[in-house]
Amino acid sequence: MEERILDRRSALQERVNIMKTTGYRGFRLFKSSQKPEFSYEVSASNRNGLVIIAVGDTLDEAYESLIERIDFTLDN
């Protein structure tokens, strides 16, 4: 069970690294900022003008949430 969790975390972290360097599934980072309530917001957009925004308590958590939202948007 723990191995599955570690595999999922490492796969998600790899996708975050790809997003930061070259983009992910047609989306490129648009903006990242720290919010006054001690959270982080990151945004990505694609060529069609679709913008996806995600928020997290840490910057890494916000990136992970962004990846999950991109996957959900494109797969559903």
C-alpha positions in Angstrom: 0.0 0.0 0.0 2.7 2.5 0.9 4.5 1.7 -2.3 1.5 2.7 -4.4 1.3 6.0 -2.5 5.0 6.7 -3.1 4.7 5.8 -6.8 1.8 8.2 -7.1 3.7 11.0 -5.3 6.8 10.5 -7.4 4.8 10.5 -10.6 3.0 13.6 -9.6 6.3 15.3 -8.6 7.7 14.4 -12.0 4.8 16.0 -13.8 5.3 19.1 -11.6 8.9 19.3 -12.7 7.9 18.9 -16.4 5.3 21.7 -16.0 7.9 24.0 -14.5 10.4 23.5 -17.3 8.6 22.8 -20.6 4.9 22.9 -19.8 2.4 20.1 -19.4 -0.2 18.7 -21.8 -0.2 22.0 -23.8 -0.3 24.3 -20.7 2.4 26.6 -19.7 2.8 28.4 -16.4 1.2 31.8 -16.5 1.6 33.2 -13.1 2.3 32.2 -9.5 1.9 34.4 -6.4 1.6 34.3 -2.7 -1.8 35.3 -1.3 -2.3 37.4 1.8 -3.9 34.5 3.6 -0.6 32.5 3.4 -1.5 30.4 0.5 -0.2 30.2 -3.0 -2.0 30.5 -6.3 -0.6 29.3 -9.7 -2.1 29.7 -13.1 -1.4 28.0 -16.5 -2.8 28.7 -19.9 -2.9 26.9 -23.2 -2.9 28.3 -26.8 -6.7 28.3 -26.9 -6.7 30.8 -24.1 -8.0 28.4 -21.4 -6.7 29.4 -18.0 -6.6 27.0 -15.1 -5.9 28.3 -11.6 -5.1 26.2 -8.5 -4.4 27.2 -4.9 -2.4 25.4 -2.2 -0.9 25.9 1.3 2.6 25.6 -0.2 3.9 26.3 -3.6 4.4 22.6 -4.3 0.9 21.8 -3.2 -0.5 24.5 -5.6 1.6 23.0 -8.5 0.3 19.5 -7.7 -3.3 20.8 -7.6 -2.7 22.5 -10.9 -1.5 19.3 -12.5 -4.5 17.4 -11.2 -6.9 20.1 -12.5 -5.3 20.0 -15.9 -5.6 16.2 -16.0 -9.2 16.3 -14.9 -10.1 19.0 -17.4 -8.5 17.3 -20.4 -9.6 13.7 -19.5 -13.2 14.4 -18.7 
